[in-house]
Amino acid sequence: MRVPDSANSRQLAKYYSLSLLLLLLGTIGCQRSAADIGWVSGTVTLDGEPVSQAMVTFTPQTGGRESFGVTDKSGVYKLRYSSQEMGAKIGGHEVRICPVGVEPRQPLTKQQPAEDGLPGHYYGNDFLVQQVAAGHNTIDLNLSSTPPAKPTEKR
């Protein structure tokens, strides 16, 4: 028995409507909430002087997308989480400060001097630890050209 065209059209419309609804619900469930991100800015100084053209990278300690920013001539940076969103994931972060164009996680070799006067003890295997909270965070990074003392092993 053949079903009339109007019945097929209604059934097809229901199928497409249900498919569209499921697609929309799936998309909404995958989105990250803006509440997961804190806005971060601050100033980078080295021995009290502003550091310009330094890459500031915040890497979440729990995993996830890194945030980054570049300092201006006054040493001011603003972190970017994505191409359209400012900030960093809420929680603890490994913070690396390196010259622009240098991979933040690439360790310096013993023969390789620090570039642009920025000490190598703030990038590569070395880093600072900072916390990002919800809302606006001002995190000033006051660097020193003298490396911090390494903890000694106890026997």
DSSP file with accessible surface (Angstrom, degrees, kcal/mol):
  #  RESIDUE AA STRUCTURE BP1 BP2  ACC     N-H-->O    O-->H-N    N-H-->O    O-->H-N    TCO  KAPPA ALPHA  PHI   PSI    X-CA   Y-CA   Z-CA
    1    1 A M              0   0  235      0, 0.0     2,-0.4     0, 0.0     0, 0.0   0.000 360.0 360.0 360.0 137.4    0.0    0.0    0.0
    2    2 A R        -     0   0  211      1,-0.0     0, 0.0     0, 0.0     0, 0.0  -0.701 360.0-134.7 -93.6 132.6    1.3    3.4   -0.9
    3    3 A V        -     0   0   72     -2,-0.4     5,-0.1     1,-0.1    -1,-0.0  -0.676  31.2-107.0 -85.2 137.1    1.4    6.2    1.7
    4    4 A P    >>  -     0   0   88      0, 0.0     4,-1.7     0, 0.0     3,-0.6  -0.232  27.1-114.7 -61.6 152.4    0.2    9.6    0.5
    5    5 A D  H 3> S+     0   0  111      1,-0.2     4,-2.4     2,-0.2     5,-0.2   0.842 113.5  58.3 -58.6 -36.8    2.8   12.3   -0.1
    6    6 A S  H 3> S+     0   0   72      1,-0.2     4,-2.0     2,-0.2    -1,-0.2   0.891 105.4  50.0 -65.6 -33.8    1.6   14.5    2.7
    7    7 A A  H <> S+     0   0   28     -3,-0.6     4,-2.3     2,-0.2    -1,-0.2   0.914 111.1  49.1 -69.0 -41.7    2.1   11.7    5.2
    8    8 A N  H  X S+     0   0   76     -4,-1.7     4,-2.7     1,-0.2    -2,-0.2   0.905 110.1  51.8 -62.5 -40.7    5.7   11.2    3.9
    9    9 A S  H  X S+     0   0   75     -4,-2.4     4,-2.5     2,-0.2    -2,-0.2   0.912 110.9  47.2 -63.5 -42.8    6.4   14.9    4.1
   10   10 A R  H  X S+     0   0  155     -4,-2.0     4,-2.2     2,-0.2    -1,-0.2   0.914 113.4  47.9 -66.1 -41.6    5.2   15.1    7.7
   11   11 A Q  H  X S+     0   0  133     -4,-2.3     4,-2.2     2,-0.2    -2,-0.2   0.923 113.0  48.3 -66.1 -41.1    7.2   12.0    8.7
   12   12 A L  H  X S+     0   0   90     -4,-2.7     4,-2.5     1,-0.2     5,-0.2   0.911 110.3  51.8 -65.3 -39.7   10.3   13.4    7.0
   13   13 A A  H  X S+     0   0   51     -4,-2.5     4,-2.5     1,-0.2    -1,-0.2   0.906 109.7  49.5 -64.1 -41.0    9.8   16.8    8.7
   14   14 A K  H  X S+     0   0  158     -4,-2.2     4,-2.5     2,-0.2     5,-0.2   0.915 110.6  50.8 -62.9 -42.7    9.6   15.1   12.1
   15   15 A Y  H  X S+     0   0  149     -4,-2.2     4,-2.3     1,-0.2    -2,-0.2   0.937 113.0  44.5 -60.8 -48.6   12.8   13.1   11.4
   16   16 A Y  H  X S+     0   0  143     -4,-2.5     4,-2.5     2,-0.2    -2,-0.2   0.895 113.0  51.5 -65.4 -38.6   14.7   16.2   10.4
   17   17 A S  H  X S+     0   0   77     -4,-2.5     4,-2.4    -5,-0.2    -2,-0.2   0.928 111.4  47.0 -63.5 -44.1   13.4   18.2   13.4
   18   18 A L  H  X S+     0   0  102     -4,-2.5     4,-2.5     2,-0.2     5,-0.2   0.923 112.4  50.3 -64.8 -41.0   14.4   15.4   15.8
   19   19 A S  H  X S+     0   0   47     -4,-2.3     4,-2.3    -5,-0.2    -2,-0.2   0.921 111.3  48.3 -62.9 -43.8   17.9   15.2   14.1
   20   20 A L  H  X S+     0   0   99     -4,-2.5     4,-2.6     2,-0.2    -1,-0.2   0.922 110.8  51.1 -64.1 -42.4   18.4   18.9   14.4
   21   21 A L  H  X S+     0   0   92     -4,-2.4     4,-2.5     1,-0.2     5,-0.2   0.934 111.1  47.6 -61.5 -44.8   17.3   19.0   18.0
   22   22 A L  H  X S+     0   0  109     -4,-2.5     4,-2.3     1,-0.2    -1,-0.2   0.905 111.4  51.4 -64.3 -39.2   19.8   16.2   18.9
   23   23 A L  H  X S+     0   0  112     -4,-2.3     4,-2.1    -5,-0.2    -2,-0.2   0.931 111.4  46.9 -63.2 -44.7   22.6   17.9   17.1
   24   24 A L  H  X S+     0   0   93     -4,-2.6     4,-2.4     1,-0.2     5,-0.2   0.917 111.8  50.1 -64.5 -42.8   21.9   21.2   19.0
   25   25 A L  H  X S+     0   0  104     -4,-2.5     4,-2.0     1,-0.2    -1,-0.2   0.910 110.7  50.3 -64.0 -38.9   21.7   19.4   22.3
   26   26 A G  H  X S+     0   0   41     -4,-2.3     4,-0.9    -5,-0.2    -1,-0.2   0.900 110.8  49.2 -65.5 -39.1   25.0   17.6   21.6
   27   27 A T  H >X S+     0   0   69     -4,-2.1     3,-0.7     2,-0.2     4,-0.5   0.928 109.7  50.5 -67.5 -43.2   26.7   20.9   20.7
   28   28 A I  H >< S+     0   0  111     -4,-2.4     3,-1.2     1,-0.2    -2,-0.2   0.920 107.2  55.1 -62.7 -38.8   25.5   22.7   23.8
   29   29 A G  H 3< S+     0   0   66     -4,-2.0    -1,-0.2     1,-0.2    -2,-0.2   0.752 105.9  52.8 -68.0 -20.7   26.8   19.9   26.0
   30   30 A C  H << S+     0   0  114     -4,-0.9    -1,-0.2    -3,-0.7    -2,-0.2   0.528  84.6 106.5 -93.4  -7.1   30.3   20.2   24.5
   31   31 A Q    <<  -     0   0  138     -3,-1.2     2,-0.3    -4,-0.5    -3,-0.0  -0.495  68.5-126.4 -78.7 145.6   30.8   23.9   25.1
   32   32 A R        -     0   0   87     -2,-0.2     2,-0.2     1,-0.1    -2,-0.1  -0.691  26.8-118.1 -86.6 141.6   33.2   25.1   27.8
   33   33 A S    >   -     0   0   62     -2,-0.3     3,-2.0     1,-0.1     4,-0.1  -0.539   9.3-131.5 -79.6 142.2   31.7   27.6   30.3
   34   34 A A  G >  S+     0   0   71      1,-0.3     3,-1.6    -2,-0.2    -1,-0.1   0.731 105.4  74.1 -63.2 -18.2   33.2   31.1   30.5
   35   35 A A  G 3  S+     0   0   68      1,-0.3    -1,-0.3    99,-0.1   100,-0.0   0.672  83.9  66.9 -69.7 -13.0   33.2   30.4   34.3
   36   36 A D  G <  S+     0   0   75     -3,-2.0    54,-2.3    53,-0.1     2,-0.4   0.512  94.7  71.1 -81.8  -5.2   36.2   28.1   33.7
   37   37 A I  E <   -A   89   0A  17     -3,-1.6    98,-0.6    52,-0.2     2,-0.4  -0.927  62.7-160.1-120.7 136.4   38.4   31.0   32.6
   38   38 A G  E     -Ab  88 135A   0     50,-3.1    50,-2.4    -2,-0.4     2,-0.4  -0.914  27.4-118.5-110.5 140.5   39.9   33.9   34.7
   39   39 A W  E     - b   0 136A  88     96,-2.1    98,-2.9    -2,-0.4     2,-0.4  -0.645  36.4-166.3 -77.6 130.5   41.1   37.1   33.0
   40   40 A V  E     + b   0 137A   1     -2,-0.4    39,-2.5    39,-0.3     2,-0.3  -0.976  20.2 146.8-129.1 129.7   44.8   37.6   33.6
   41   41 A S  E     +Cb  78 138A  17     96,-2.2    98,-2.7    -2,-0.4     2,-0.3  -0.944  11.6 134.5-146.9 167.1   47.1   40.6   33.1
   42   42 A G  E     -C   77   0A   5     35,-1.8    35,-2.6    -2,-0.3     2,-0.4  -0.983  46.0 -82.8 174.8-170.3   50.1   41.9   34.8
   43   43 A T  E     -C   76   0A  44     -2,-0.3    98,-2.5    33,-0.2     2,-0.5  -0.973  25.2-147.6-125.5 137.0   53.6   43.4   34.4
   44   44 A V  E     +d  141   0B   0     31,-2.8     7,-2.3    -2,-0.4     2,-0.3  -0.919  23.1 175.5-104.0 125.2   56.9   41.6   33.9
   45   45 A T  E     -dE 142  50B  21     96,-2.4    98,-3.5    -2,-0.5     2,-0.5  -0.948  21.1-153.9-126.2 151.5   60.0   43.2   35.4
   46   46 A L  E >  S-dE 143  49B  31      3,-3.0     3,-2.0    -2,-0.3    98,-0.2  -0.988  86.2 -18.4-124.3 115.9   63.6   42.0   35.6
   47   47 A D  T 3  S-     0   0   87     96,-2.6    97,-0.1    -2,-0.5    -1,-0.1   0.871 131.6 -50.7  52.9  38.5   65.5   43.5   38.5
   48   48 A G  T 3  S+     0   0   57     95,-0.4    -1,-0.3     1,-0.2    96,-0.1   0.326 117.4 109.4  87.8  -6.3   62.9   46.2   38.8
   49   49 A E  E <  S-E   46   0B 136     -3,-2.0    -3,-3.0     1,-0.1    -1,-0.2  -0.829  75.6-104.8-105.2 140.5   62.9   47.2   35.1
   50   50 A P  E     -E   45   0B  66      0, 0.0     2,-0.6     0, 0.0    -5,-0.3  -0.286  28.9-139.6 -61.6 143.4   60.1   46.4   32.6
   51   51 A V        -     0   0   21     -7,-2.3     3,-0.4    23,-0.1    -7,-0.3  -0.932  18.5-161.2-106.6 119.3   60.7   43.6   30.2
   52   52 A S        +     0   0   65     -2,-0.6    20,-0.2     1,-0.2    21,-0.2  -0.697  65.7  16.9-100.7 154.9   59.5   44.2   26.7
   53   53 A Q  S    S+     0   0  111     18,-1.5    47,-1.4    -2,-0.3     2,-0.4   0.866  84.0 143.7  55.5  44.8   58.8   41.6   24.0
   54   54 A A  E     -F   99   0C   2     -3,-0.4    17,-2.3    45,-0.2     2,-0.5  -0.911  49.1-129.1-110.4 140.7   58.8   38.6   26.3
   55   55 A M  E     -FG  98  70C  41     43,-3.5    43,-2.2    -2,-0.4     2,-0.5  -0.798  20.0-161.0 -88.0 125.3   56.4   35.7   25.8
   56   56 A V  E     -FG  97  69C   0     13,-3.3    13,-1.8    -2,-0.5     2,-0.4  -0.949  10.3-173.4-109.0 122.0   54.5   34.8   29.0
   57   57 A T  E     -FG  96  68C   4     39,-2.7    39,-2.3    -2,-0.5     2,-0.5  -0.976  12.3-164.7-122.9 127.3   53.0   31.3   29.0
   58   58 A F  E     -FG  95  67C   0      9,-2.7     9,-2.3    -2,-0.4    37,-0.2  -0.957   8.9-169.8-108.9 119.3   50.6   29.8   31.6
   59   59 A T  E     -F   94   0C  12     35,-2.7    35,-2.7    -2,-0.5     7,-0.1  -0.944  25.4-121.7-111.4 117.6   50.3   26.0   31.4
   60   60 A P  E >   -F   93   0C   7      0, 0.0     3,-1.3     0, 0.0    33,-0.3  -0.337  10.3-143.7 -59.7 133.0   47.6   24.4   33.5
   61   61 A Q  T 3  S+     0   0   97     31,-2.7    32,-0.1     1,-0.3     3,-0.1   0.740 101.7  53.0 -69.4 -20.6   49.0   21.9   36.0
   62   62 A T  T 3  S-     0   0  117     30,-0.4    -1,-0.3     1,-0.3    31,-0.1   0.328 121.6-102.5 -95.0   6.4   45.9   19.8   35.5
   63   63 A G    <   +     0   0   36     -3,-1.3    -1,-0.3     1,-0.1     2,-0.2  -0.084  69.1 105.8  92.0 162.7   46.3   19.7   31.7
   64   64 A G  S    S-     0   0   58     -3,-0.1    -1,-0.1    -4,-0.1     2,-0.1  -0.658  70.1 -17.7 120.1-176.3   44.5   21.6   29.1
   65   65 A R        -     0   0  131     -2,-0.2    24,-0.4    -6,-0.1     2,-0.1  -0.371  60.7-128.8 -68.6 135.2   45.1   24.5   26.8
   66   66 A E        -     0   0   68     -7,-0.1     2,-0.3    -2,-0.1    -7,-0.2  -0.450  16.1-144.4 -75.7 155.3   48.0   26.9   27.5
   67   67 A S  E     -G   58   0C   0     -9,-2.3    -9,-2.7    -2,-0.1     2,-0.3  -0.890  21.0-177.0-116.6 151.9   47.4   30.7   27.6
   68   68 A F  E     +GH  57  80C  94     12,-1.8    12,-2.8    -2,-0.3     2,-0.3  -0.968  13.2 175.7-147.3 161.1   49.9   33.2   26.4
   69   69 A G  E     -G   56   0C   6    -13,-1.8   -13,-3.3    -2,-0.3     2,-0.4  -0.971  22.8-130.7-157.8 162.4   50.7   36.9   26.0
   70   70 A V  E     -G   55   0C  62      8,-0.3     8,-0.3    -2,-0.3   -15,-0.2  -0.974  27.3-121.2-121.0 135.5   53.5   39.1   24.9
   71   71 A T        -     0   0    1    -17,-2.3   -18,-1.5    -2,-0.4     6,-0.2  -0.432  21.7-140.3 -75.0 147.3   54.7   42.1   27.0
   72   72 A D    >   -     0   0   73      4,-1.9     3,-2.2   -20,-0.2   -18,-0.1  -0.239  44.6 -76.9 -90.6-171.1   54.6   45.6   25.6
   73   73 A K  T 3  S+     0   0  184      1,-0.3   -21,-0.1   -21,-0.2    -2,-0.1   0.737 134.3  53.0 -65.9 -17.8   57.3   48.2   26.0
   74   74 A S  T 3  S-     0   0   68      2,-0.1    -1,-0.3   -23,-0.1   -23,-0.1   0.370 119.9-109.1 -93.0   1.0   56.1   48.8   29.6
   75   75 A G  S <  S+     0   0    0     -3,-2.2   -31,-2.8     1,-0.3     2,-0.3   0.509  71.0 145.0  84.9   5.5   56.3   45.1   30.5
   76   76 A V  E     -C   43   0A  49    -33,-0.2    -4,-1.9   -35,-0.0     2,-0.3  -0.582  24.1-177.9 -82.8 135.9   52.5   44.7   30.5
   77   77 A Y  E     -C   42   0A   1    -35,-2.6   -35,-1.8    -2,-0.3     2,-0.4  -0.929  16.6-162.5-128.4 156.0   50.9   41.5   29.3
   78   78 A K  E     -C   41   0A 115     -2,-0.3    -8,-0.3    -8,-0.3   -37,-0.2  -0.985  26.5-125.8-135.1 126.0   47.4   40.2   28.9
   79   79 A L        -     0   0    0    -39,-2.5     8,-2.4    -2,-0.4     2,-0.5  -0.487  16.1-154.7 -78.1 143.0   46.8   36.4   28.5
   80   80 A R  E     -HI  68  86C  89    -12,-2.8   -12,-1.8     6,-0.3     6,-0.3  -0.969  11.1-173.6-115.6 127.6   44.9   35.0   25.6
   81   81 A Y  E    S-     0   0C  24      4,-2.3     2,-0.3    -2,-0.5     5,-0.2   0.820  74.5 -12.9 -86.3 -38.1   43.2   31.6   26.0
   82   82 A S  E >  S- I   0  85C  30      3,-2.2     3,-0.6   -14,-0.1    -1,-0.2  -0.885  85.6 -80.9-149.7-178.6   42.1   31.3   22.3
   83   83 A S  T 3  S+     0   0  103     -2,-0.3     3,-0.1     1,-0.2    -2,-0.0   0.763 131.3  28.4 -63.9 -20.7   41.9   33.5   19.3
   84   84 A Q  T 3  S+     0   0  179      1,-0.1     2,-0.4     2,-0.0    -1,-0.2   0.389 113.9  66.5-120.1   3.3   38.6   34.9   20.5
   85   85 A E  E <   -I   82   0C  49     -3,-0.6    -4,-2.3     2,-0.1    -3,-2.2  -0.987  62.0-148.5-136.7 130.9   38.9   34.7   24.3
   86   86 A M  E     +I   80   0C  52     -2,-0.4    -6,-0.3    -6,-0.3     2,-0.2  -0.646  56.2  40.0 -90.5 150.1   41.2   36.4   26.8
   87   87 A G  S    S-     0   0    0     -8,-2.4     2,-0.3    -2,-0.2   -48,-0.3  -0.717  72.4 -87.9 119.8-166.0   42.3   34.7   30.1
   88   88 A A  E     -A   38   0A   0    -50,-2.4   -50,-3.1    -2,-0.2    -7,-0.1  -0.974  45.2 -82.2-147.3 157.0   43.5   31.4   31.4
   89   89 A K  E     -A   37   0A  60    -24,-0.4   -52,-0.2    -2,-0.3    43,-0.2  -0.309  55.1-104.0 -60.1 139.4   42.0   28.2   32.8
   90   90 A I  S    S+     0   0   61    -54,-2.3     2,-0.2    41,-0.1    43,-0.2  -0.453  83.0  45.1 -67.6 136.4   41.2   28.6   36.6
   91   91 A G  E    S- J   0 132C  23     41,-2.5    41,-2.3    -2,-0.1     2,-0.1  -0.785  96.9 -18.9 128.6-168.1   43.7   26.7   38.8
   92   92 A G  E     - J   0 131C  12     -2,-0.2   -31,-2.7    39,-0.2   -30,-0.4  -0.464  58.7-170.1 -78.2 145.9   47.4   26.2   39.2
   93   93 A H  E     -FJ  60 130C   0     37,-2.4    37,-1.9   -33,-0.3     2,-0.5  -0.988  27.9-130.7-137.3 145.3   49.8   27.0   36.3
   94   94 A E  E     -FJ  59 129C  47    -35,-2.7   -35,-2.7    -2,-0.3     2,-0.5  -0.846  34.8-154.3 -85.2 126.4   53.4   26.6   35.4
   95   95 A V  E     -FJ  58 128C   0     33,-3.2    33,-2.7    -2,-0.5     2,-0.4  -0.929  14.4-176.9-113.2 124.0   54.5   30.0   34.2
   96   96 A R  E     -F   57   0C  14    -39,-2.3   -39,-2.7    -2,-0.5     2,-0.5  -0.959   8.7-165.6-119.2 139.8   57.3   30.5   31.8
   97   97 A I  E     +F   56   0C   0     25,-2.3   -41,-0.2    -2,-0.4    25,-0.2  -0.990  24.8 152.6-125.5 119.3   58.7   33.8   30.5
   98   98 A C  E     -F   55   0C   0    -43,-2.2   -43,-3.5    -2,-0.5     3,-0.1  -0.926  49.2 -79.9-141.4 165.1   61.0   33.7   27.5
   99   99 A P  E >   -F   54   0C   1      0, 0.0     3,-1.9     0, 0.0   -45,-0.2  -0.357  60.2 -92.6 -63.2 147.8   62.1   35.8   24.6
  100  100 A V  T 3  S+     0   0   66    -47,-1.4     3,-0.1     1,-0.3   -30,-0.0  -0.378 115.6  31.0 -59.1 135.7   59.6   36.0   21.7
  101  101 A G  T 3  S+     0   0   79      1,-0.3     2,-0.4    -3,-0.1    -1,-0.3   0.332  95.3 108.6  95.0  -6.8   60.5   33.3   19.2
  102  102 A V  S <  S-     0   0   24     -3,-1.9    -1,-0.3    13,-0.0    -4,-0.1  -0.876  77.7-115.0-104.1 134.4   61.9   30.9   21.8
  103  103 A E    >   -     0   0  108     -2,-0.4     3,-1.4     1,-0.2    21,-0.1  -0.542  23.0-141.6 -66.4 120.4   60.0   27.7   22.6
  104  104 A P  T 3  S+     0   0   14      0, 0.0    20,-3.7     0, 0.0    -1,-0.2   0.798  98.5  42.9 -58.2 -29.8   59.0   28.2   26.3
  105  105 A R  T 3  S+     0   0  112     18,-0.2    -2,-0.1    20,-0.1    18,-0.0   0.498  85.8 108.6 -95.5  -4.5   59.5   24.5   27.2
  106  106 A Q    <   -     0   0  114     -3,-1.4    19,-0.1    18,-0.1     2,-0.0  -0.624  68.8-133.3 -76.3 115.5   62.8   24.1   25.3
  107  107 A P        -     0   0   46      0, 0.0     2,-0.3     0, 0.0    17,-0.2  -0.360  18.3-114.4 -68.7 147.2   65.6   23.8   27.8
  108  108 A L        -     0   0   52     15,-0.2     2,-0.2    12,-0.2    17,-0.1  -0.592  26.3-129.6 -75.4 141.4   68.7   25.9   27.3
  109  109 A T    >   -     0   0   74     -2,-0.3     3,-0.9     1,-0.1    -1,-0.0  -0.521  26.3-108.5 -83.3 162.4   71.9   24.0   26.7
  110  110 A K  T 3  S+     0   0  208      1,-0.3    -1,-0.1    -2,-0.2    -2,-0.0   0.837 120.9  48.0 -61.0 -30.7   74.9   24.8   28.8
  111  111 A Q  T 3  S+     0   0  163      2,-0.1    -1,-0.3     1,-0.0    -3,-0.0   0.659  93.8  88.8 -83.1 -17.9   76.6   26.4   25.8
  112  112 A Q  S <  S-     0   0   68     -3,-0.9     2,-0.1     3,-0.0     3,-0.1  -0.733  70.8-145.1 -88.2 117.3   73.5   28.5   24.8
  113  113 A P        -     0   0  100      0, 0.0    -4,-0.1     0, 0.0     2,-0.1  -0.385  31.4 -90.4 -75.4 159.5   73.4   31.9   26.5
  114  114 A A        -     0   0   42      1,-0.1     3,-0.5    -2,-0.1     2,-0.2  -0.436  48.9-123.3 -64.8 141.1   70.1   33.4   27.6
  115  115 A E  S >  S+     0   0   78      3,-0.3     3,-2.3     1,-0.2    -1,-0.1  -0.626  79.8   4.3 -91.0 151.3   68.7   35.6   24.8
  116  116 A D  T 3  S-     0   0  133      1,-0.3    -1,-0.2    -2,-0.2    -2,-0.0   0.749 122.8 -70.1  53.6  26.6   67.7   39.2   24.9
  117  117 A G  T 3  S+     0   0   60     -3,-0.5    -1,-0.3     1,-0.2    -2,-0.1   0.525  99.1 134.3  73.7   1.9   69.0   39.5   28.5
  118  118 A L    <   -     0   0    5     -3,-2.3    -3,-0.3     1,-0.0    -1,-0.2  -0.761  61.0-118.0 -87.6 119.7   66.2   37.4   29.8
  119  119 A P    >   -     0   0   13      0, 0.0     3,-0.9     0, 0.0    27,-0.1  -0.278  10.2-133.9 -60.7 141.4   67.5   34.7   32.2
  120  120 A G  G >  S+     0   0   14      1,-0.2     3,-1.4     2,-0.1     6,-0.3   0.564  92.4  84.7 -71.9  -7.0   67.0   31.1   31.2
  121  121 A H  G 3  S+     0   0   29      1,-0.2    -1,-0.2    24,-0.1     6,-0.1   0.320  84.2  59.6 -83.1  16.5   65.9   30.1   34.7
  122  122 A Y  G <  S+     0   0   18     -3,-0.9   -25,-2.3   -25,-0.2     2,-0.3   0.265 110.0  32.8-119.7   7.0   62.3   31.3   33.8
  123  123 A Y  S X  S+     0   0    3     -3,-1.4     3,-1.2   -27,-0.2     2,-0.4  -0.920  95.5  37.4-151.1 178.2   61.7   28.9   30.9
  124  124 A G  T 3  S-     0   0    1    -20,-3.7   -18,-0.1    -2,-0.3    -3,-0.1  -0.664 131.5  -9.7  77.0-126.0   62.6   25.4   29.6
  125  125 A N  T 3  S+     0   0  119     -2,-0.4     2,-0.3   -17,-0.1    -1,-0.2   0.574 128.5  76.8 -80.6 -11.4   62.7   23.1   32.6
  126  126 A D    <   +     0   0   57     -3,-1.2     2,-0.3    -6,-0.3    -4,-0.0  -0.801  57.8 150.1-102.1 146.1   62.4   26.0   35.0
  127  127 A F        -     0   0   76     -2,-0.3     2,-0.2   -31,-0.1   -31,-0.2  -0.981  39.1-114.2-162.7 165.3   59.2   27.9   35.8
  128  128 A L  E     -J   95   0C  50    -33,-2.7   -33,-3.2    -2,-0.3     2,-0.4  -0.625  27.9-130.2 -97.6 166.2   57.2   29.8   38.3
  129  129 A V  E     +J   94   0C  78    -35,-0.2     2,-0.3    -2,-0.2   -35,-0.2  -0.984  31.0 168.7-122.0 129.1   53.9   28.6   39.8
  130  130 A Q  E     -J   93   0C  62    -37,-1.9   -37,-2.4    -2,-0.4     2,-0.4  -0.965  26.7-131.1-136.1 155.3   50.9   30.9   39.9
  131  131 A Q  E     -J   92   0C 120     -2,-0.3     2,-0.5   -39,-0.2   -39,-0.2  -0.880  12.4-155.5-107.5 137.2   47.2   30.5   40.7
  132  132 A V  E     -J   91   0C   3    -41,-2.3   -41,-2.5    -2,-0.4     2,-0.2  -0.954  14.7-170.2-111.1 127.7   44.4   31.8   38.4
  133  133 A A        -     0   0   52     -2,-0.5   -94,-0.1   -43,-0.2     4,-0.0  -0.664  35.3 -80.2-108.2 169.0   41.0   32.5   40.1
  134  134 A A  S    S+     0   0   71     -2,-0.2   -96,-0.2   -96,-0.1     2,-0.2  -0.310  99.5  18.9 -63.8 151.5   37.6   33.3   38.6
  135  135 A G  E    S-b   38   0A  48    -98,-0.6   -96,-2.1    -3,-0.1     2,-0.4  -0.512 117.0 -12.1  87.6-153.1   37.2   37.0   37.6
  136  136 A H  E     -b   39   0A 110    -98,-0.2     2,-0.4    -2,-0.2   -96,-0.2  -0.711  59.7-169.0 -92.6 133.5   40.1   39.4   37.0
  137  137 A N  E     -b   40   0A  21    -98,-2.9   -96,-2.2    -2,-0.4     2,-0.7  -0.985  11.1-161.9-122.0 125.1   43.6   38.4   38.1
  138  138 A T  E     +b   41   0A  92     -2,-0.4     2,-0.6   -98,-0.2   -96,-0.2  -0.942  17.1 177.2-103.4 110.5   46.5   40.8   38.3
  139  139 A I        -     0   0   13    -98,-2.7     2,-0.4    -2,-0.7    -2,-0.0  -0.899   9.5-165.9-120.1  97.3   49.7   38.7   38.3
  140  140 A D        -     0   0   81     -2,-0.6     2,-0.7   -98,-0.2   -96,-0.2  -0.687   9.3-149.5 -81.8 136.6   52.9   40.7   38.3
  141  141 A L  E     -d   44   0B   2    -98,-2.5   -96,-2.4    -2,-0.4     2,-0.9  -0.899  10.9-170.4-113.3 100.1   56.0   38.7   37.6
  142  142 A N  E     -d   45   0B 124     -2,-0.7   -96,-0.2   -98,-0.2     2,-0.2  -0.815  15.2-169.1 -96.0  99.7   59.0   40.2   39.3
  143  143 A L  E     -d   46   0B   8    -98,-3.5   -96,-2.6    -2,-0.9   -95,-0.4  -0.493  11.2-150.6 -92.1 159.0   62.0   38.4   37.9
  144  144 A S        -     0   0   44    -98,-0.2   -98,-0.0    -2,-0.2    -2,-0.0  -0.976  18.2-139.2-128.0 141.4   65.6   38.5   39.1
  145  145 A S  S    S+     0   0   62     -2,-0.4   -24,-0.1     2,-0.1    -1,-0.1   0.714  89.4  82.6 -71.3 -16.1   68.7   38.0   37.0
  146  146 A T  S    S-     0   0   96    -27,-0.1    -2,-0.1     1,-0.0     3,-0.1  -0.763  89.3-122.7 -88.2 123.3   70.1   35.9   39.9
  147  147 A P        -     0   0   81      0, 0.0     3,-0.1     0, 0.0    -2,-0.1  -0.334  30.7-103.9 -63.4 146.5   68.8   32.3   39.7
  148  148 A P        -     0   0   89      0, 0.0     2,-0.1     0, 0.0     0, 0.0  -0.353  45.3 -92.3 -66.3 151.9   66.9   31.1   42.8
  149  149 A A        -     0   0  100      1,-0.1     3,-0.0    -3,-0.1    -3,-0.0  -0.429  39.8-125.0 -65.4 136.5   68.9   28.7   45.1
  150  150 A K        -     0   0  144     -2,-0.1    -1,-0.1    -3,-0.1     2,-0.1  -0.654  29.2-107.3 -81.3 137.8   68.3   25.1   44.2
  151  151 A P        -     0   0  124      0, 0.0     2,-0.3     0, 0.0    -1,-0.1  -0.401  35.0-127.0 -63.6 141.7   67.1   22.9   47.1
  152  152 A T        -     0   0  128     -2,-0.1     2,-0.2     1,-0.1    -3,-0.0  -0.655  21.6-110.2 -90.9 148.3   69.8   20.6   48.4
  153  153 A E        -     0   0  178     -2,-0.3     2,-0.4     1,-0.0    -1,-0.1  -0.557  26.1-139.8 -76.6 139.5   69.2   16.9   48.8
  154  154 A K              0   0  196     -2,-0.2    -1,-0.0     1,-0.0     0, 0.0  -0.810 360.0 360.0 -97.9 140.5   69.0   15.5   52.3
  155  155 A R              0   0  286     -2,-0.4    -1,-0.0     0, 0.0     0, 0.0  -0.690 360.0 360.0-106.5 360.0   70.6   12.2   53.0
